[in-house]
Amino acid sequence: MDDFLKALFDDGEPMEMDAGAYLFHAGDPVRFVHLVENGGIHLERTQISGQVTCFQRARPGDILAEASIYAVAYHCDAKVVEPARLRKLRVERLMETLEVDPETSIAWATHLARTVQTTRLLAEIRGLKTVRQRLDAWIDHGGALPAKGHWQTLAQELAVTPEALYREIAQRRSVGLSKNRKS
């Protein structure tokens, strides 16, 4: 977690939530910005077809729906997928800090830019056709194959089924490669 985030949220109110709970729903007014300290929260939107699309998988150290501080209402639901500990900070407090503290303001802008860059990279990777191509691209951009217990999270990041990712990893291991460049 960036030091500036830790300092920024020091006086934020701590809160704990159980898996399955919702932190907020689409249409709720934006009053707080949230820092995930532990657990996991997904930003989800249900499409007209009924399909649920996940726009953010917030993990420890992530700010949830940071772009929402510039909106009147949330555009997604925030569903707790793992028991979570958060800190919530009033949007007004964050804005006041950004107005009077140039260092924090620059760090905030840098954080937002990195978030956009990561989102674009994931969109590019998810646009590739095969699991092999997606895994290769992910590894090429600095991702190391996580420990076995975290493969499901990687499958979510790559927007593939866990089973398809497991097959790809098994195939790579059977030929002794950490990544296979043949597409």
C-alpha positions in Angstrom: 0.0 0.0 0.0 1.2 3.5 -0.8 2.4 5.4 2.2 0.3 8.4 1.3 -2.9 6.2 1.3 -2.1 4.9 4.7 -1.6 8.5 6.0 -4.6 9.8 4.2 -6.9 7.1 5.7 -5.3 7.2 9.2 -8.3 9.2 10.6 -10.8 7.2 8.5 -13.4 5.2 10.4 -12.7 1.5 10.6 -15.4 -0.9 9.6 -15.8 -4.7 9.2 -18.1 -6.5 6.8 -19.1 -10.1 6.3 -19.0 -11.9 2.9 -22.2 -11.5 1.0 -22.9 -8.0 2.4 -23.1 -4.9 0.2 -21.2 -1.8 1.1 -23.3 0.3 -1.3 -25.6 -0.1 -4.3 -25.8 1.6 -7.7 -27.7 4.9 -7.2 -26.7 5.4 -3.6 -25.2 8.9 -2.9 -21.4 9.0 -2.8 -20.5 10.1 0.7 -17.4 8.1 1.5 -14.3 6.8 -0.1 -13.1 3.4 1.1 -9.7 1.8 1.6 -9.6 -2.0 1.7 -7.3 -3.2 4.6 -8.2 -6.8 4.4 -10.5 -9.1 2.4 -12.1 -8.6 -0.9 -14.8 -6.5 -2.5 -16.1 -6.5 -6.0 -17.7 -3.6 -7.9 -20.5 -5.2 -9.9 -23.2 -4.1 -12.3 -26.1 -6.3 -13.5 -26.7 -5.9 -17.2 -30.1 -5.8 -18.8 -29.5 -9.5 -19.8 -29.1 -10.4 -16.1 -25.4 -11.0 -16.5 -23.2 -9.6 -13.7 -20.1 -7.7 -14.8 -17.3 -7.2 -12.3 -15.5 -3.8 -12.8 -13.1 -3.9 -9.9 -11.8 -6.7 -7.7 -10.6 -4.6 -4.7 -8.0 -6.3 -2.5 -6.0 -5.1 0.5 -4.4 -1.7 -0.3 -6.9 -0.8 -2.9 -9.3 2.1 -2.9 -12.8 1.1 -3.8 -14.5 3.0 -6.6 -12.1 5.9 -6.3 -13.5 7.6 -9.4 -16.9 7.8 -7.7 -15.7 10.6 -5.5 -16.3 12.8 -8.6 -19.9 11.5 -9.0 -23.1 12.2 -7.2 -24.1 8.5 -7.0 -22.4 5.2 -7.3 -22.8 3.4 -10.7 -22.2 -0.1 -9.3 -22.9 -2.3 -6.4 -20.0 -3.0 -4.0 -20.4 -6.7 -2.9 -18.1 -8.1 -0.1 -16.8 -11.4 -1.5 -14.4 -12.1 1.5 -14.9 -10.8 5.0 -13.4 -7.4 4.8 -11.9 -4.7 7.0 -12.0 -1.2 5.6 -11.5 2.4 6.5 -14.0 4.9 5.3 -13.2 8.6 4.8 -15.8 11.3 4.0 -15.4 12.6 0.5 -15.4 16.1 1.7 -12.4 15.3 4.0 -10.5 13.8 1.1 -11.3 16.8 -1.2 -10.2 19.3 1.5 -6.9 17.4 1.9 -6.3 17.4 -1.8 -7.0 21.2 -2.0 -4.5 22.1 0.7 -1.8 19.5 0.4 0.0 19.6 -3.0 2.1 16.4 -2.2 -1.0 14.4 -1.4 -2.8 15.8 -4.4 0.0 14.8 -6.7 0.2 11.3 -5.1 -3.6 11.0 -5.6 -3.4 11.9 -9.3 -0.5 9.4 -9.7 -2.6 6.7 -8.0 -5.5 7.4 -10.3 -3.3 7.4 -13.4 -1.8 4.0 -12.3 -5.3 2.6 -11.8 -6.3 3.7 -15.4 -3.1 2.1 -16.8 -3.7 -1.2 -15.0 -7.3 -1.2 -16.1 -6.3 -0.6 -19.7 -3.7 -3.4 -19.6 -6.2 -5.8 -18.2 -8.7 -4.9 -20.9 -6.0 -5.5 -23.5 -5.1 -8.9 -22.0 -8.7 -9.9 -21.7 -9.2 -9.1 -25.4 -6.7 -11.8 -26.4 -8.3 -15.0 -27.8 -6.7 -17.9 -25.9 -5.8 -18.6 -22.3 -2.2 -19.2 -23.4 -2.1 -15.7 -25.0 -3.6 -14.1 -21.9 -1.3 -15.8 -19.5 1.8 -15.0 -21.7 0.8 -11.3 -21.8 0.1 -11.2 -18.1 3.5 -12.7 -17.3 5.2 -10.4 -19.8 3.8 -7.4 -18.0 5.4 -8.3 -14.7 3.1 -11.0 -13.4 4.6 -14.0 -11.8 2.7 -17.2 -11.6 1.1 -17.2 -8.1 1.2 -20.0 -5.7 -1.4 -22.8 -6.4 -3.9 -21.5 -3.8 -4.2 -18.2 -5.7 -4.8 -19.5 -9.3 -8.5 -18.8 -9.0 -7.8 -15.1 -8.4 -5.5 -15.1 -11.5 -8.3 -16.7 -13.5 -10.6 -13.9 -12.5 -8.0 -11.3 -13.5 -7.6 -12.9 -16.9 -11.3 -13.4 -17.3 -11.0 -17.2 -17.9 -12.5 -20.1 -16.1 -10.3 -21.6 -13.3 -10.4 -25.0 -15.1 -9.0 -23.5 -18.4 -6.2 -21.8 -16.4 -5.4 -25.0 -14.5 -5.1 -26.9 -17.8 -2.8 -24.2 -19.3 -0.6 -24.3 -16.2 -0.5 -28.1 -16.2 0.4 -28.1 -19.9 3.3 -25.6 -19.3 4.6 -27.6 -16.3 4.5 -30.9 -18.3 6.9 -29.4 -20.8 8.9 -27.7 -18.1 8.2 -24.1 -19.1 7.0 -21.2 -17.0 5.4 -19.9 -20.2 4.9 -21.2 -23.6 5.4 -18.7 -26.4 3.7 -20.8 -29.2 0.3 -19.2 -29.9 
